[in-house]
Amino acid sequence: MFLLLVGTLNVYSQHVVTGKVIDEQGPLIGASVTVKDAAVPTGTVTDAEGKYSIKVPNSKTILVYSYIGYVDKAEAVGKRTVVNVTLEEDSKMLDDVVVIGYGTQAKSHLTGSISKLEGEKLINAPVSDVTTALQGAMTGLTVSNETSEVGVTPSIRVRGTGSISADSEPLVIIDGFPVSGGLSSINAADVKSIEILKDDNGNAAGAILLNMETGEVSIAKAKTVVICTGGAGRLHYQDFPTSNHYGATADGLVLAYRAGAVLRDADSIQYHPTGVAYPAQMRGALVTEKVRSIGAMLVNVNGDAFMNPLECRDVTASSIIRECRRGNGVKTPLGDAIWLDSPMIDMIHGDGYLEKKLPGMLRMYQKMGIDMRKEPILIYPTLHYQNGGVDVNSDSMTTTVNNLYVAGEAAGGVHGRNRLMGNSLLDVIVFGRNAGQYAAARAKEISMPGKLNFNHVKVFDKEIKDAGVVYKELSPKLLPNYNNIKTL
């Protein structure tokens, strides 16, 4: 009887509070209403009319009303069932410092706003998955079940329907890595922090920066932007190997094109004629032209030297590919290849000459159990340089998007459709300096930009859908995916 009475009193003390959240201009859509110091995150968000409804545990409950860009307001509920609140803009917000991912940054450097829910609160939530635990816990975040079917992942909306992931679902990044397929499969105890990034209007927007080492995610505002992301070899056009760094996935071209920049000669890629074809651990690595310049010949499976080894890159690469397609290539577990007769070097110049001129390459092969002084090495063309890129003016600014500069391999026009060997470093030094100087001078002439948006992504997304193109994977890629793929 005593236990029954306590239970009855507990139920009686709970009641529903409704109300409206506004500012001086009208209702605030998506404002957060949460129970202060609740053991389990309890909250809701306002609807299109600024209205809300929330169940509070007792009359001592304090509700906290918050909205990005406004001063939080706390209200003691007492015996009230209706609580209307007016929020005031936070005039000091730009001078504050906020936590972003795993670091800090001044709010004056942000284009948007951040909501954060700590993992400890997720662990205490009496739910089975992370998605459900997020309901009512953040400003502008709506989590709902669109069907009564058991096991179906709830939908997540961040005050809007557009998304940089090409559908209505938000981009979720946990510890620096994008998560696909929703959050329902993730153990809440494994999540340290989740940040939802929004612009100052509460919509998913802004220039998102991701620190791949620390997992720090932030949004930056700048007067000018310089793209210097490198090439595209890690896309492995036509399944060719590549000498490029792991970040060479054409991200600069993707970002610039979606922003409205024009691309030129994007189909023109330079193949280095002599990339390592075997063993697999070295596939795609460069075998410098110096090997051929000091005496090594290109030899097919029949032992024939089928071309002049000192031809320029495009002629040499195409000749090697043609020779293999004629059936004269050397068969390897990774495909056809051609012999590069490196023992010829010491035969021509005397013992020790190869080691003196190519000590690094000699050691590279020796680690794989191959002595290139005594046995020839297997080579095949490898994706090496992106000749084309973003169309830029003489000041390195894009021809169609103001204040967007491009330098290095991501810029088009410097080399035309066929780059000469040896001048990529010259390109970076000259035009990298060029872009930096002009971007800095431009920044001194203009004011800090105002509110940012992602309208260009929405326009791009609509064009893609109108063209009937179906996304197969997200872009920019940042890093290639080599799961169960032989191409390196």
N, C-alpha and C positions, 0 to 999 in steps of 0.2 A: 504493500500500500504506500509506503514511504517512497519507494523507487518510482512508482507510478506517478505520485504527486510531483516529484522533482522533474520528471519528464514532461509533465503537463505544464509546469511553470516555464520550462525552457522553450516550449513551443509557443506559449502565450507571449513571451517577451519578444519573439521575432515578429517583424511586421514589414510591409512593403512601403518604400518611399518612392514617390514619383516627383517629377519636376522638370524644369527647363533650364538650360545653360545658354547664356547669350553674352554678347559684347555690345559695345555702343552702336554697332551697325546692324545687329540682328542675331539670329540663332547661330550657334557654333555646331557644325556637323562633325561628329566623330570625337567630341570632347570626352576625356576619360573621367569616369566616376568610380572611385575605389574606396574600399573600407580600410581606414588607417590601421596599421600594425596588426593586420589580420594574420593569423597563423597560416591560413591557406589563402592564396591570392583570390580576392573576391572583388568583382567589378563589372562594369558595363560601359558602353559608349552611347553617346547621344545619336538620335536618328536624324533624318533630313530636316526636321523641324526643331532640332535642338532638344528634344524630349528624351527622358530616360526613365527607367524603372529598375529598382534594385531592392533585394531583400536584405535587411540589416538584422544582426543577431540580437540586439537589445537597445534600450533607450540611451545607453552611454556611448553608442557608436558615433564615431567621427568620420564623415565622408570627405574625401579629398577630390577636388575638381581641378583638372589640369588640361591644358591645351598648348601645343607648341607655339612659342612666341608670347605666351601670357603668363602672368604670375599665378602660381597655384593658390587655391583658396580652400580652407578647411571649414567645415560647418558641423557643429554638434547637432545630432538629430533630435535628441530629447523625445518628446511625444509626438513630434510633427510627422505627418504622412506626406506632406508636400513641401519640397525645398527648392525654391528657384534661386539661381545664382547668376551674377554678372561678373565676368572675368575682365581684368584690365591688362592691356598690353605691357610687356616687360621691356621698358626703355633701356635697361642696363644689360640686356641679354648679350649684345655683341662684345661686351667686355669680359664676359665670363669665360671660364675654361671648362671644357667638358671632356669626359672620358670617351674615346673612340676606339672600339675594338680592344686592344691591349695597350693603348698609349693615351696621350692627352694632346689637345689642340685647342687654340683659341677659337671661340665661336665666330669671331670676325673673319676667320678663314674658311668658314663653312658656307656651302650653298644651301644647306638644308638642315633638317632637324633629326634628332635621334631619340628613340625610345629604347629602354633597356630593361630586361628582366633577368635577374640573377638565377643561377642554377639551383641555389639552395631552396628557393621558393618553388621551383618546379618539382624538386624531390619530395617536398611536403604536400604537394597537391594530390588529392585523393582520386586520381584518374590514372588510366593505363597508358596514356601516350602524351607526348609533348604538345601536339596540336591542340588537344582539348584543354590542357593546362594554360594555354595562352589566351583562352577566351576571357575577355573583359580585363586583361592584365595590362594592355598598352593602349595609348591614345590612337584612335583611328584604325585599330586592328579588329577585324570582324572574323570570327570563326564560326562556321555553321555546318550542320549536316543537311545535305540537299536530298537525302533519301533515308528511309527507315531501315534499309538493308544493313545487316550486321557486318562489320569489318570494312565498310567503305570509308575511305579517307575523307575527313571533313575538308571543306574548302576554306581558303584563307584569302581575305581581301584587305589591302592596305589603302583604304579610303579612295577607291577608284577601281577601274577595270583594266587599264593599260598596264603593261609590264615589259621590262627589258628582256624577258625570256620568251617573248612572242606569243604569250597567252595571258590569261588573267591572273595566273598564280604568281606570287612574288618570288624574287630570287633570294634563296636562303643560303647563307654562307656560314659554316660552322668551323671554327678554328682554321680559317683561311681557305677552305675548300667549298665550292658550290655543291649543294645537295639536291639531287633530282628525285622526283617521285614522292615529294611530300615529307612530312616529319613523323608520320605515324609509326614508322618502323624503328625510330630512334628511342633508345632508353633515356628517359628524362634524367637519370642519375649520371649519364655520360656527358651531359651538356653543361659547359662552364658558363657560357653567356651567349645570348642571341640578341643581335641588334637589328632592328628594322630601320632602314634609312629612308627618309622622306624629305621632300622639299619644304619650304616654309609655308606652303598651303596644305601640306599633309599628303601630297601625291608622291608616288615613287618617281624620283627625278634626281638629276645632278650628275656630276662627273665622279664616278666611283673609282677610288684608288685602292688597290689591294697589295699589301706587303706580303710577298710569297714566303718570306722566311719567318716573320713573326706572326702572320695571320691578321695583322692590323688592317682594318677596313675603315676608310675615311672618305669624305667628300671635300673637294677643294675648289675654291673660286680663284680665278686668276685673270689678269688683263689680257695676257696672250698665252697661247698654248703651242708647244713645239712637240711634234711627233717624231720620234727617232727609235722606232721599234725593230728595225732590221728587216730581214727578208721573209721568205715564205717556204723555205726548203722542207720544213717539218710537216708540210701538207703532203709531201711525197707525190707530186704530180706524176701520173702514169706509173706509180709504184717504184719510182727511182729512189735509191738511197740518197743521203744528203750529208754534206759537211757542216751544215748550219748548226748553231747553238739551239738548245731545246726550246727557246722562246720564239723561234722564227716560224710563226704560224699566221703571218699576214695580218696581224691584229691592227697595225697602223692603217692599212688599206681599208679594213672593215670599218673602223671607227670614223675615218675621214669620209668614206663614201656614204655612210649612213647620215653623216652631218651635212652632206650636200656637196662635198668636193668631187672633182672629176678625176678619173683614173686614165692613165695613158700607157700603152704598150704593156698592159698587165699580163699578156700572154707570153711575153718574151722573157725566158729564163736562161741564164747561162749555165751550161754543164761543164764542170771541170773534167777534162777527158780522162784523168787518171785518179780515180778514187779506189780505195781498197775494195776488192770484190770478195776476198776470202783471206783469213778466217772471219767468222761471223762477228766476233767481238770487236773487230776493227772496221767492219763494213761501212763504207761511206767516207772514211777518213781520207784526207788528201795525201797523195803522193806527188810531191812538188815537181814542177817542170824541170827542175835542175837535174833530176835523175836522167831525163832524156837528153838534156843539153850537154851532159858530160859523157854520153856514149851509149846509154841503154836503148835498145831497139824494141819496137812493138811487134810481137810475133804471134801468129795464129796457131791453132791446134796442129797444123801440118808442119810447123817450124819455119813458115815463110814470113819474112819481114815485108808486110803488105803496104807500108806507107812510109813517107819521110817523117821521122819522129819530131822534127822541128817545125811542123806546120802550126798555125795558130789554133787557139782552143776550139773554135766552132768546127773547123775542118777535121781536127784530130778526133773530137768527140763523135762527130757524125760518121767518120770512117770506121771507128771501133764498133759502133752500133750496127752499121751496115755489114761489117765483116761477120759479126755474130749472127745476124739474121740470114746471112748466106749459108749458115751451117758450119762456119769455120771457127767458132768460138770454143773455148775450153769449158767442159761441163763441170760445174761445182754444185754442192748441195743448195746453193743460193741462187743459181742461175748461170747463164753464160758469162765468160770472161775472156780476157786476152792476156798473154804473157808479156810482162815487161822484163826484158832480159838484163837485169841488173848485174850479173856476173861479168858482163862485157866491160864494165867500167874499170875494174882492176886488170882485166886482160889488156885493155888499151893503155892505161896509165901506170900500171904496176900495183903490186900488193900494198894495201894500206890507204890507197887514194880514196876509195868510197868511204871508209871510216873517217878520214880526215874531212871530207867535204859534206858528209851526211851523217854525222854521229847520232843525232836525235832519231832519225828514221831507222838507222841500223838497230838502235836499242829498242825501238817500238816493235820491230819485227822479232827481235831476239826474245822478247818477253813471251811471244807466241810460239817459240821454238823454231823460228825460221831465220836462217842466216842468209840475208839477201846478197852477200858477197859470193855465195856458193850455189844458190838456187834462185831461179827467177821468181818474181812475185806476180800475183794475179790482180788485174785491175779492170775497172769498168767505169764509164762516166757517172758522175755523182752531181746532184743538184747543188749549185754553188752560189749563184748570185741572181738576184731579182733585178733585171735590167730596167723594167718599167716601174711604175708606182703612181703616187699622187701627183697630179699636174700642178706645178708651182711656177710663180713668176721669178724674175731675177733676184728678188729680195727673199726668196724661199717661202713666201706666203702663198697659200693655195689660190688658184685663179677664181674661185667662186665663193669661198668662205673667208671673210675678213678675220684677222687676228689668229688664224690657224696656220702655223708654219710646219714645214716638214724638212727633215735633213737625213742624209745618209741613204741607206738602201731603200727606205720607204718612199723616197722622192723619185719621181720619174722625170725623164728629159735630159738628165746629165749625160747619160751614155747612149741615148738613142735606143736602138733595139739590139745592139751588140757591143758589149763592154770589152775594151782591151785589157789584157792581163796586167796586174800590178798597180792599178790606179784606184782601187777601192779605198785604201788608206788616204790617198790624196783627196778623194771625194769627201770623206768624213771630215778631214782637217779643214779643207777650204769651205765647203758648204755647211758644215756644222758650225763653224765660226760665223759664217755669213748669216745663218738662221738665228743664231744667238744674238748677234749684234743688232739685227733688224728687229727682232722680237723685243729686245730690251729697250730700244729707242722708241718703238711703238708704245710700249707700256708707260713710258714717261709722258706721252702725249694724250693718253685717254684716261677716263675715270674708271673706277672699279665697276664691273657690271652689276646690274640689279638682280632681280629674281631670275633664276634659271628654270628651264623646263626640259622635258623630254619629247617635245612635240615632233621633232625630226624623226625620232624613233617610231612614233605612232604613224607618221606619214609613210615611212619606209615599210613598216609592217603591213599597212594597208596595200601598198603597191605590190608587195610580195604575195599577199592573199589574192588580190585582183588578178595577178598573173598566174595563179594556180600553183604556185611553188609551195612545196611542203617542207618544213624544216626537218632535217634529219639529225642535227645537233646544234648546240648553242654556239654563238660567236660573240665576241672574240674568244678563241680557244684557250689562250694563255699558255697552255702546255699540251703537247700531243698525247694521245692515248695509245699506249703500246700493248694493251691487254690482248694476248693471243694474236699479235700481228708480227709477221716476220720482217717487214720492212723497217730498217733503222736509219 
